Amino acid sequence: MELWFSEKHTPSVKFSIQVDRQLYCGQSEFQRIDIFDSKEFGRFLTLDGFMMLTEKDEFIYHEMMVHIPMAVHPTAKKVLIIGGGDGGAIRELVRYPLVEHIDLVEIDELVVEVCKKHLPQTACCFNDERVTIHFQDGLKFIRRCENEYDLIIVDSTDPFGPGEGLFTKEFYGNCYKALKEDGIMVNQHESAFYLDDAVAMQRAHKRIVESFPISRVYQAHIPTYPSGHWLFGFASKKYHPIEDLKAVKWNAMGFKTRYYNTQLHVGAFALPNYVEELLKDVE
Ligand code: SAM
């Protein structure tokens, strides 16, 4: 007997992984949560049937979400993560000794509980003394923040369901307000390849461009996300993602990474022409 997890990437395209066994299945107030184990990708987390992370390729996503902004602003001390209940972004951030405080705002307590139990590879650093977890809607949390954070990482689900509010103009405007005068926001920015994803990506980009003076998009290859070609947003009040890259300083920290390096940092902002055109259409 064969057991497969399948996710529709478009109405006529399916992505499937053969599953060894299902480790967890539950329904929270917000979403259905599943953890599977597989030969090729190891354990993986899905929410409402959508892939969130696999043990095999999560390093790409989390390294690119954290080290890109930290290499531009290596003295960031206070960081806000919105979403990210799997703990992967925290794991990368706590490696920086200068980071003094991390607020994680995750809407769904059950995601954290389940990841702690079944995904120790990512959910390994919640106990770091610099981390405070707030089980709240990020859209509401950010409304009361002003001039507080050096870095905001929006590690959200897709722009529907509980994550919808994290792609709104109101949210990005409040992120701007919550950042210090040299603050940076990075966000998972969907993909440009399939039409529906591209429309969502353009919508988010337009709103970020309207909210921040500096707004660039960068890319990574994430095999288990739709099309495998994934985009991230870099929005900032002061720092340019390439001109202000502190490559010497970052390399002197001696971090061992599997995907990120400072040459790739520069290259990640060089986008294919069709993506540049989609972005320019809404800038
Ligand atoms: N790497 C993933 C991806 O892009 O597919 C994101 C993973 S992380 C598990 C996303 C988290 O965002 C989920 O745990 C979800 O519960 C949380 N989330 C969704 N909407 C949220 C909201 N409005 N406020 C805070 N957290 C939210």
py3Dmol code that shows the C-alpha trace and the ligand (Angstrom):
import py3Dmol

protein = """\
ATOM      1  CA  MET A   1       0.000   0.000   0.000  1.00  0.00           C
ATOM      2  CA  GLU A   2       1.237   3.497  -0.819  1.00  0.00           C
ATOM      3  CA  LEU A   3       0.300   6.599   1.171  1.00  0.00           C
ATOM      4  CA  TRP A   4       0.819  10.005  -0.488  1.00  0.00           C
ATOM      5  CA  PHE A   5       0.421  13.626   0.629  1.00  0.00           C
ATOM      6  CA  SER A   6      -0.699  15.780  -2.309  1.00  0.00           C
ATOM      7  CA  GLU A   7      -1.092  19.542  -2.537  1.00  0.00           C
ATOM      8  CA  LYS A   8      -2.668  21.254  -5.511  1.00  0.00           C
ATOM      9  CA  HIS A   9      -0.306  23.981  -6.680  1.00  0.00           C
ATOM     10  CA  THR A  10      -2.845  25.034  -9.316  1.00  0.00           C
ATOM     11  CA  PRO A  11      -6.218  23.493 -10.231  1.00  0.00           C
ATOM     12  CA  SER A  12      -4.335  21.265 -12.693  1.00  0.00           C
ATOM     13  CA  VAL A  13      -0.934  20.765 -11.019  1.00  0.00           C
ATOM     14  CA  LYS A  14      -0.331  18.526  -8.034  1.00  0.00           C
ATOM     15  CA  PHE A  15       2.782  18.095  -5.894  1.00  0.00           C
ATOM     16  CA  SER A  16       3.018  14.770  -4.029  1.00  0.00           C
ATOM     17  CA  ILE A  17       5.308  13.206  -1.439  1.00  0.00           C
ATOM     18  CA  GLN A  18       5.141   9.561  -0.480  1.00  0.00           C
ATOM     19  CA  VAL A  19       4.432   9.325   3.241  1.00  0.00           C
ATOM     20  CA  ASP A  20       5.804   6.656   5.581  1.00  0.00           C
ATOM     21  CA  ARG A  21       3.384   7.492   8.372  1.00  0.00           C
ATOM     22  CA  GLN A  22       1.273  10.274   9.808  1.00  0.00           C
ATOM     23  CA  LEU A  23       2.617  11.439  13.162  1.00  0.00           C
ATOM     24  CA  TYR A  24      -0.068  13.948  14.098  1.00  0.00           C
ATOM     25  CA  CYS A  25      -3.454  15.178  12.932  1.00  0.00           C
ATOM     26  CA  GLY A  26      -5.452  17.812  14.795  1.00  0.00           C
ATOM     27  CA  GLN A  27      -7.794  20.743  14.393  1.00  0.00           C
ATOM     28  CA  SER A  28      -7.177  24.003  16.257  1.00  0.00           C
ATOM     29  CA  GLU A  29      -9.473  26.998  16.459  1.00  0.00           C
ATOM     30  CA  PHE A  30      -7.675  28.332  13.356  1.00  0.00           C
ATOM     31  CA  GLN A  31      -6.618  25.457  11.130  1.00  0.00           C
ATOM     32  CA  ARG A  32      -6.035  21.763  10.568  1.00  0.00           C
ATOM     33  CA  ILE A  33      -2.517  20.707  11.559  1.00  0.00           C
ATOM     34  CA  ASP A  34      -0.763  17.602  10.207  1.00  0.00           C
ATOM     35  CA  ILE A  35       2.716  16.178  10.628  1.00  0.00           C
ATOM     36  CA  PHE A  36       3.918  13.435   8.295  1.00  0.00           C
ATOM     37  CA  ASP A  37       7.122  11.470   8.019  1.00  0.00           C
ATOM     38  CA  SER A  38       8.604  10.668   4.611  1.00  0.00           C
ATOM     39  CA  LYS A  39      11.686   9.040   3.175  1.00  0.00           C
ATOM     40  CA  GLU A  40      12.729  11.868   0.877  1.00  0.00           C
ATOM     41  CA  PHE A  41      11.878  15.008   2.880  1.00  0.00           C
ATOM     42  CA  GLY A  42      11.896  13.713   6.454  1.00  0.00           C
ATOM     43  CA  ARG A  43       9.158  15.075   8.692  1.00  0.00           C
ATOM     44  CA  PHE A  44       6.923  17.804   7.347  1.00  0.00           C
ATOM     45  CA  LEU A  45       4.249  20.169   8.653  1.00  0.00           C
ATOM     46  CA  THR A  46       1.114  21.092   6.721  1.00  0.00           C
ATOM     47  CA  LEU A  47      -1.592  23.569   7.738  1.00  0.00           C
ATOM     48  CA  ASP A  48      -5.016  23.142   6.124  1.00  0.00           C
ATOM     49  CA  GLY A  49      -3.273  20.811   3.657  1.00  0.00           C
ATOM     50  CA  PHE A  50      -0.641  23.388   2.586  1.00  0.00           C
ATOM     51  CA  MET A  51       3.047  22.645   2.966  1.00  0.00           C
ATOM     52  CA  MET A  52       4.733  24.776   5.625  1.00  0.00           C
ATOM     53  CA  LEU A  53       8.114  23.134   5.965  1.00  0.00           C
ATOM     54  CA  THR A  54       9.999  19.895   5.542  1.00  0.00           C
ATOM     55  CA  GLU A  55      13.068  18.824   7.474  1.00  0.00           C
ATOM     56  CA  LYS A  56      14.994  18.516   4.238  1.00  0.00           C
ATOM     57  CA  ASP A  57      14.559  22.005   2.773  1.00  0.00           C
ATOM     58  CA  GLU A  58      13.524  24.270   5.679  1.00  0.00           C
ATOM     59  CA  PHE A  59      17.121  25.479   6.098  1.00  0.00           C
ATOM     60  CA  ILE A  60      16.817  27.389   2.818  1.00  0.00           C
ATOM     61  CA  TYR A  61      13.723  29.319   3.872  1.00  0.00           C
ATOM     62  CA  HIS A  62      14.860  30.082   7.420  1.00  0.00           C
ATOM     63  CA  GLU A  63      18.411  31.060   6.521  1.00  0.00           C
ATOM     64  CA  MET A  64      17.136  33.399   3.800  1.00  0.00           C
ATOM     65  CA  MET A  65      14.522  34.969   6.086  1.00  0.00           C
ATOM     66  CA  VAL A  66      17.027  35.684   8.859  1.00  0.00           C
ATOM     67  CA  HIS A  67      20.571  36.087   7.510  1.00  0.00           C
ATOM     68  CA  ILE A  68      19.681  38.434   4.633  1.00  0.00           C
ATOM     69  CA  PRO A  69      18.392  41.204   6.960  1.00  0.00           C
ATOM     70  CA  MET A  70      20.899  40.412   9.725  1.00  0.00           C
ATOM     71  CA  ALA A  71      23.847  40.766   7.332  1.00  0.00           C
ATOM     72  CA  VAL A  72      22.533  44.226   6.403  1.00  0.00           C
ATOM     73  CA  HIS A  73      21.822  45.204  10.024  1.00  0.00           C
ATOM     74  CA  PRO A  74      24.120  43.000  12.150  1.00  0.00           C
ATOM     75  CA  THR A  75      23.631  45.130  15.270  1.00  0.00           C
ATOM     76  CA  ALA A  76      19.856  44.514  15.371  1.00  0.00           C
ATOM     77  CA  LYS A  77      18.913  43.989  19.025  1.00  0.00           C
ATOM     78  CA  LYS A  78      15.152  43.740  19.200  1.00  0.00           C
ATOM     79  CA  VAL A  79      13.358  41.507  16.709  1.00  0.00           C
ATOM     80  CA  LEU A  80       9.687  40.703  16.105  1.00  0.00           C
ATOM     81  CA  ILE A  81       8.666  37.501  14.335  1.00  0.00           C
ATOM     82  CA  ILE A  82       5.054  37.281  13.201  1.00  0.00           C
ATOM     83  CA  GLY A  83       3.902  33.706  12.559  1.00  0.00           C
ATOM     84  CA  GLY A  84       6.856  31.320  12.602  1.00  0.00           C
ATOM     85  CA  GLY A  85       5.355  28.919  15.140  1.00  0.00           C
ATOM     86  CA  ASP A  86       7.627  26.122  13.877  1.00  0.00           C
ATOM     87  CA  GLY A  87      10.602  27.886  15.509  1.00  0.00           C
ATOM     88  CA  GLY A  88      12.897  27.848  12.451  1.00  0.00           C
ATOM     89  CA  ALA A  89      13.374  31.629  12.313  1.00  0.00           C
ATOM     90  CA  ILE A  90      14.067  31.714  16.064  1.00  0.00           C
ATOM     91  CA  ARG A  91      16.692  28.990  15.673  1.00  0.00           C
ATOM     92  CA  GLU A  92      18.628  31.110  13.169  1.00  0.00           C
ATOM     93  CA  LEU A  93      18.191  34.377  15.101  1.00  0.00           C
ATOM     94  CA  VAL A  94      19.411  33.164  18.484  1.00  0.00           C
ATOM     95  CA  ARG A  95      22.790  32.487  16.879  1.00  0.00           C
ATOM     96  CA  TYR A  96      23.429  36.258  16.956  1.00  0.00           C
ATOM     97  CA  PRO A  97      24.885  37.224  20.333  1.00  0.00           C
ATOM     98  CA  LEU A  98      23.943  40.896  19.853  1.00  0.00           C
ATOM     99  CA  VAL A  99      20.241  40.078  19.551  1.00  0.00           C
ATOM    100  CA  GLU A 100      18.842  40.914  22.986  1.00  0.00           C
ATOM    101  CA  HIS A 101      15.131  40.229  22.625  1.00  0.00           C
ATOM    102  CA  ILE A 102      12.843  38.303  20.258  1.00  0.00           C
ATOM    103  CA  ASP A 103       9.044  38.594  20.369  1.00  0.00           C
ATOM    104  CA  LEU A 104       7.303  35.762  18.522  1.00  0.00           C
ATOM    105  CA  VAL A 105       3.652  36.474  17.761  1.00  0.00           C
ATOM    106  CA  GLU A 106       1.938  33.269  16.665  1.00  0.00           C
ATOM    107  CA  ILE A 107      -1.846  33.071  16.390  1.00  0.00           C
ATOM    108  CA  ASP A 108      -2.051  29.327  17.022  1.00  0.00           C
ATOM    109  CA  GLU A 109      -0.672  27.874  20.263  1.00  0.00           C
ATOM    110  CA  LEU A 110      -1.264  24.349  18.991  1.00  0.00           C
ATOM    111  CA  VAL A 111       1.241  24.845  16.127  1.00  0.00           C
ATOM    112  CA  VAL A 112       4.008  25.552  18.654  1.00  0.00           C
ATOM    113  CA  GLU A 113       2.991  22.632  20.859  1.00  0.00           C
ATOM    114  CA  VAL A 114       2.885  20.179  17.947  1.00  0.00           C
ATOM    115  CA  CYS A 115       6.186  21.420  16.471  1.00  0.00           C
ATOM    116  CA  LYS A 116       7.923  21.126  19.854  1.00  0.00           C
ATOM    117  CA  LYS A 117       6.851  17.509  19.991  1.00  0.00           C
ATOM    118  CA  HIS A 118       7.350  16.427  16.382  1.00  0.00           C
ATOM    119  CA  LEU A 119       9.767  18.881  14.743  1.00  0.00           C
ATOM    120  CA  PRO A 120      12.688  19.249  17.168  1.00  0.00           C
ATOM    121  CA  GLN A 121      14.935  20.295  14.268  1.00  0.00           C
ATOM    122  CA  THR A 122      13.168  23.675  14.044  1.00  0.00           C
ATOM    123  CA  ALA A 123      11.405  23.961  17.411  1.00  0.00           C
ATOM    124  CA  CYS A 124      14.665  23.751  19.335  1.00  0.00           C
ATOM    125  CA  CYS A 125      15.188  27.254  20.716  1.00  0.00           C
ATOM    126  CA  PHE A 126      11.866  28.414  22.187  1.00  0.00           C
ATOM    127  CA  ASN A 127      13.505  28.152  25.604  1.00  0.00           C
ATOM    128  CA  ASP A 128      16.209  30.704  24.805  1.00  0.00           C
ATOM    129  CA  GLU A 129      15.903  33.348  27.523  1.00  0.00           C
ATOM    130  CA  ARG A 130      15.698  36.152  24.925  1.00  0.00           C
ATOM    131  CA  VAL A 131      12.483  34.729  23.403  1.00  0.00           C
ATOM    132  CA  THR A 132       8.968  35.792  24.473  1.00  0.00           C
ATOM    133  CA  ILE A 133       6.019  34.061  22.811  1.00  0.00           C
ATOM    134  CA  HIS A 134       2.714  35.885  22.410  1.00  0.00           C
ATOM    135  CA  PHE A 135      -0.235  33.783  21.261  1.00  0.00           C
ATOM    136  CA  GLN A 136      -2.081  36.520  19.407  1.00  0.00           C
ATOM    137  CA  ASP A 137      -3.097  37.699  15.971  1.00  0.00           C
ATOM    138  CA  GLY A 138      -0.090  39.536  14.512  1.00  0.00           C
ATOM    139  CA  LEU A 139      -2.401  42.054  12.849  1.00  0.00           C
ATOM    140  CA  LYS A 140      -3.699  43.137  16.263  1.00  0.00           C
ATOM    141  CA  PHE A 141      -0.336  42.902  18.091  1.00  0.00           C
ATOM    142  CA  ILE A 142       1.409  45.291  15.709  1.00  0.00           C
ATOM    143  CA  ARG A 143      -1.225  48.020  16.081  1.00  0.00           C
ATOM    144  CA  ARG A 144       0.147  49.074  19.468  1.00  0.00           C
ATOM    145  CA  CYS A 145       3.866  49.031  18.551  1.00  0.00           C
ATOM    146  CA  GLU A 146       5.826  52.192  17.779  1.00  0.00           C
ATOM    147  CA  ASN A 147       9.539  52.763  17.122  1.00  0.00           C
ATOM    148  CA  GLU A 148      10.353  49.530  18.898  1.00  0.00           C
ATOM    149  CA  TYR A 149      11.974  46.937  16.620  1.00  0.00           C
ATOM    150  CA  ASP A 150      15.186  46.775  14.577  1.00  0.00           C
ATOM    151  CA  LEU A 151      13.842  43.920  12.502  1.00  0.00           C
ATOM    152  CA  ILE A 152      10.408  42.432  11.772  1.00  0.00           C
ATOM    153  CA  ILE A 153      10.222  38.985  10.164  1.00  0.00           C
ATOM    154  CA  VAL A 154       6.807  38.153   8.732  1.00  0.00           C
ATOM    155  CA  ASP A 155       6.908  34.359   8.617  1.00  0.00           C
ATOM    156  CA  SER A 156       3.257  33.860   7.804  1.00  0.00           C
ATOM    157  CA  THR A 157       1.012  31.399   6.051  1.00  0.00           C
ATOM    158  CA  ASP A 158      -0.445  32.327   2.658  1.00  0.00           C
ATOM    159  CA  PRO A 159      -2.768  35.333   2.116  1.00  0.00           C
ATOM    160  CA  PHE A 160      -5.954  33.464   3.005  1.00  0.00           C
ATOM    161  CA  GLY A 161      -7.274  31.993   6.269  1.00  0.00           C
ATOM    162  CA  PRO A 162      -5.629  33.354   9.459  1.00  0.00           C
ATOM    163  CA  GLY A 163      -2.694  34.831   7.487  1.00  0.00           C
ATOM    164  CA  GLU A 164      -4.850  37.078   5.283  1.00  0.00           C
ATOM    165  CA  GLY A 165      -4.511  40.170   7.504  1.00  0.00           C
ATOM    166  CA  LEU A 166      -0.706  39.925   7.336  1.00  0.00           C
ATOM    167  CA  PHE A 167      -0.786  40.937   3.664  1.00  0.00           C
ATOM    168  CA  THR A 168      -2.849  44.120   4.099  1.00  0.00           C
ATOM    169  CA  LYS A 169      -1.885  47.781   3.718  1.00  0.00           C
ATOM    170  CA  GLU A 170      -2.875  48.373   7.323  1.00  0.00           C
ATOM    171  CA  PHE A 171      -0.464  45.665   8.492  1.00  0.00           C
ATOM    172  CA  TYR A 172       2.519  46.901   6.457  1.00  0.00           C
ATOM    173  CA  GLY A 173       1.843  50.495   7.569  1.00  0.00           C
ATOM    174  CA  ASN A 174       1.846  49.350  11.192  1.00  0.00           C
ATOM    175  CA  CYS A 175       5.088  47.405  10.633  1.00  0.00           C
ATOM    176  CA  TYR A 176       6.646  50.645   9.360  1.00  0.00           C
ATOM    177  CA  LYS A 177       5.482  52.433  12.503  1.00  0.00           C
ATOM    178  CA  ALA A 178       6.732  49.607  14.752  1.00  0.00           C
ATOM    179  CA  LEU A 179      10.269  49.786  13.317  1.00  0.00           C
ATOM    180  CA  LYS A 180      13.042  52.073  14.525  1.00  0.00           C
ATOM    181  CA  GLU A 181      14.373  54.703  12.099  1.00  0.00           C
ATOM    182  CA  ASP A 182      16.822  52.197  10.559  1.00  0.00           C
ATOM    183  CA  GLY A 183      14.523  49.160  10.830  1.00  0.00           C
ATOM    184  CA  ILE A 184      14.010  46.393   8.277  1.00  0.00           C
ATOM    185  CA  MET A 185      11.007  44.169   7.524  1.00  0.00           C
ATOM    186  CA  VAL A 186      11.322  40.898   5.607  1.00  0.00           C
ATOM    187  CA  ASN A 187       8.347  38.810   4.584  1.00  0.00           C
ATOM    188  CA  GLN A 188       7.580  35.624   2.727  1.00  0.00           C
ATOM    189  CA  HIS A 189       6.398  37.026  -0.569  1.00  0.00           C
ATOM    190  CA  GLU A 190       4.808  34.077  -2.369  1.00  0.00           C
ATOM    191  CA  SER A 191       5.881  33.063  -5.877  1.00  0.00           C
ATOM    192  CA  ALA A 192       5.675  34.666  -9.290  1.00  0.00           C
ATOM    193  CA  PHE A 193       5.361  31.534 -11.363  1.00  0.00           C
ATOM    194  CA  TYR A 194       1.727  30.414 -11.258  1.00  0.00           C
ATOM    195  CA  LEU A 195      -0.889  33.022 -12.093  1.00  0.00           C
ATOM    196  CA  ASP A 196      -2.848  33.072  -8.825  1.00  0.00           C
ATOM    197  CA  ASP A 197       0.355  33.215  -6.765  1.00  0.00           C
ATOM    198  CA  ALA A 198       1.719  35.975  -8.996  1.00  0.00           C
ATOM    199  CA  VAL A 199      -1.401  38.083  -8.461  1.00  0.00           C
ATOM    200  CA  ALA A 200      -1.091  37.683  -4.666  1.00  0.00           C
ATOM    201  CA  MET A 201       2.612  38.479  -4.870  1.00  0.00           C
ATOM    202  CA  GLN A 202       1.962  41.662  -6.871  1.00  0.00           C
ATOM    203  CA  ARG A 203      -0.759  42.765  -4.469  1.00  0.00           C
ATOM    204  CA  ALA A 204       1.592  42.370  -1.487  1.00  0.00           C
ATOM    205  CA  HIS A 205       4.436  44.121  -3.295  1.00  0.00           C
ATOM    206  CA  LYS A 206       2.268  47.119  -4.208  1.00  0.00           C
ATOM    207  CA  ARG A 207       1.238  47.570  -0.580  1.00  0.00           C
ATOM    208  CA  ILE A 208       4.808  47.271   0.712  1.00  0.00           C
ATOM    209  CA  VAL A 209       6.135  49.726  -1.886  1.00  0.00           C
ATOM    210  CA  GLU A 210       3.462  52.191  -0.780  1.00  0.00           C
ATOM    211  CA  SER A 211       4.510  51.785   2.876  1.00  0.00           C
ATOM    212  CA  PHE A 212       8.358  51.772   2.760  1.00  0.00           C
ATOM    213  CA  PRO A 213      10.935  54.002   0.997  1.00  0.00           C
ATOM    214  CA  ILE A 214      13.163  51.020   0.144  1.00  0.00           C
ATOM    215  CA  SER A 215      11.517  47.848  -1.090  1.00  0.00           C
ATOM    216  CA  ARG A 216      13.260  45.023  -2.941  1.00  0.00           C
ATOM    217  CA  VAL A 217      12.418  41.402  -3.636  1.00  0.00           C
ATOM    218  CA  TYR A 218      14.828  38.466  -3.416  1.00  0.00           C
ATOM    219  CA  GLN A 219      14.545  34.809  -4.313  1.00  0.00           C
ATOM    220  CA  ALA A 220      15.487  31.297  -3.275  1.00  0.00           C
ATOM    221  CA  HIS A 221      14.919  27.802  -4.530  1.00  0.00           C
ATOM    222  CA  ILE A 222      12.584  25.942  -2.171  1.00  0.00           C
ATOM    223  CA  PRO A 223      11.741  22.551  -3.703  1.00  0.00           C
ATOM    224  CA  THR A 224       8.526  21.891  -1.746  1.00  0.00           C
ATOM    225  CA  TYR A 225       6.826  25.265  -2.333  1.00  0.00           C
ATOM    226  CA  PRO A 226       4.663  25.884  -5.425  1.00  0.00           C
ATOM    227  CA  SER A 227       6.919  25.980  -8.510  1.00  0.00           C
ATOM    228  CA  GLY A 228      10.016  25.736  -6.270  1.00  0.00           C
ATOM    229  CA  HIS A 229      10.824  29.382  -7.007  1.00  0.00           C
ATOM    230  CA  TRP A 230      10.096  31.455  -3.919  1.00  0.00           C
ATOM    231  CA  LEU A 231      10.260  35.186  -3.272  1.00  0.00           C
ATOM    232  CA  PHE A 232      10.915  37.209  -0.137  1.00  0.00           C
ATOM    233  CA  GLY A 233      10.345  40.917   0.450  1.00  0.00           C
ATOM    234  CA  PHE A 234      12.998  43.221   1.935  1.00  0.00           C
ATOM    235  CA  ALA A 235      11.538  46.559   3.024  1.00  0.00           C
ATOM    236  CA  SER A 236      13.498  49.147   4.890  1.00  0.00           C
ATOM    237  CA  LYS A 237      13.525  52.711   6.160  1.00  0.00           C
ATOM    238  CA  LYS A 238      17.235  53.327   5.614  1.00  0.00           C
ATOM    239  CA  TYR A 239      19.367  50.367   4.565  1.00  0.00           C
ATOM    240  CA  HIS A 240      19.700  49.158   0.988  1.00  0.00           C
ATOM    241  CA  PRO A 241      19.906  45.343   0.862  1.00  0.00           C
ATOM    242  CA  ILE A 242      23.071  45.287  -1.287  1.00  0.00           C
ATOM    243  CA  GLU A 243      24.751  48.690  -0.819  1.00  0.00           C
ATOM    244  CA  ASP A 244      24.527  48.327   2.960  1.00  0.00           C
ATOM    245  CA  LEU A 245      25.473  44.650   3.149  1.00  0.00           C
ATOM    246  CA  LYS A 246      28.128  44.235   5.879  1.00  0.00           C
ATOM    247  CA  ALA A 247      29.777  41.229   4.243  1.00  0.00           C
ATOM    248  CA  VAL A 248      33.116  41.446   6.081  1.00  0.00           C
ATOM    249  CA  LYS A 249      31.404  41.854   9.431  1.00  0.00           C
ATOM    250  CA  TRP A 250      28.954  39.001   8.779  1.00  0.00           C
ATOM    251  CA  ASN A 251      31.684  36.641   7.581  1.00  0.00           C
ATOM    252  CA  ALA A 252      33.807  37.493  10.637  1.00  0.00           C
ATOM    253  CA  MET A 253      31.027  36.059  12.820  1.00  0.00           C
ATOM    254  CA  GLY A 254      31.977  32.648  11.440  1.00  0.00           C
ATOM    255  CA  PHE A 255      28.476  31.167  11.193  1.00  0.00           C
ATOM    256  CA  LYS A 256      28.186  27.839   9.439  1.00  0.00           C
ATOM    257  CA  THR A 257      25.247  28.020   7.029  1.00  0.00           C
ATOM    258  CA  ARG A 258      24.076  25.551   4.409  1.00  0.00           C
ATOM    259  CA  TYR A 259      22.435  27.905   1.902  1.00  0.00           C
ATOM    260  CA  TYR A 260      23.184  31.539   2.718  1.00  0.00           C
ATOM    261  CA  ASN A 261      26.502  33.202   1.992  1.00  0.00           C
ATOM    262  CA  THR A 262      27.309  36.819   1.250  1.00  0.00           C
ATOM    263  CA  GLN A 263      27.892  36.243  -2.502  1.00  0.00           C
ATOM    264  CA  LEU A 264      24.513  34.539  -2.735  1.00  0.00           C
ATOM    265  CA  HIS A 265      23.052  37.499  -0.794  1.00  0.00           C
ATOM    266  CA  VAL A 266      23.909  39.830  -3.678  1.00  0.00           C
ATOM    267  CA  GLY A 267      22.829  37.331  -6.334  1.00  0.00           C
ATOM    268  CA  ALA A 268      19.478  36.651  -4.673  1.00  0.00           C
ATOM    269  CA  PHE A 269      18.334  40.178  -5.537  1.00  0.00           C
ATOM    270  CA  ALA A 270      19.007  39.624  -9.276  1.00  0.00           C
ATOM    271  CA  LEU A 271      15.582  38.524 -10.459  1.00  0.00           C
ATOM    272  CA  PRO A 272      14.425  36.940 -13.721  1.00  0.00           C
ATOM    273  CA  ASN A 273      13.035  39.428 -16.240  1.00  0.00           C
ATOM    274  CA  TYR A 274       9.461  38.172 -15.986  1.00  0.00           C
ATOM    275  CA  VAL A 275       9.519  38.713 -12.217  1.00  0.00           C
ATOM    276  CA  GLU A 276      11.009  42.216 -12.598  1.00  0.00           C
ATOM    277  CA  GLU A 277       8.217  43.040 -15.031  1.00  0.00           C
ATOM    278  CA  LEU A 278       5.514  41.799 -12.656  1.00  0.00           C
ATOM    279  CA  LEU A 279       7.022  43.939  -9.883  1.00  0.00           C
ATOM    280  CA  LYS A 280       7.421  47.039 -12.068  1.00  0.00           C
ATOM    281  CA  ASP A 281       3.768  46.758 -13.128  1.00  0.00           C
ATOM    282  CA  VAL A 282       2.715  47.563  -9.562  1.00  0.00           C
ATOM    283  CA  GLU A 283       5.522  49.921  -8.441  1.00  0.00           C
TER     284      GLU A 283
END
"""
ligand_1 = """\
27
SAM
N 7.379 28.737 6.215
C 5.980 28.770 6.110
C 5.412 29.037 4.776
O 5.667 30.112 4.208
O 4.725 28.183 4.263
C 5.361 29.554 7.209
C 5.423 28.699 8.404
S 4.821 29.234 9.901
C 4.286 27.672 10.483
C 3.386 30.194 9.605
C 2.637 30.480 10.881
O 1.924 31.695 10.766
C 1.597 29.422 11.250
O 2.002 28.720 12.389
C 0.309 30.216 11.482
O -0.443 29.742 12.595
C 0.866 31.616 11.704
N -0.104 32.677 11.443
C -1.029 32.726 10.444
N -1.753 33.857 10.540
C -1.271 34.533 11.617
C -1.628 35.763 12.234
N -2.633 36.514 11.750
N -0.918 36.163 13.319
C 0.092 35.398 13.812
N 0.456 34.212 13.272
C -0.211 33.791 12.188
"""
view = py3Dmol.view(width=600, height=400)
view.addModel(protein, "pdb")
view.setStyle({"model": 0}, {"cartoon": {"style": "trace"}})
view.addModel(ligand_1, "xyz")
view.setStyle({"model": 1}, {"stick": {}})
view.zoomTo()
view.show()
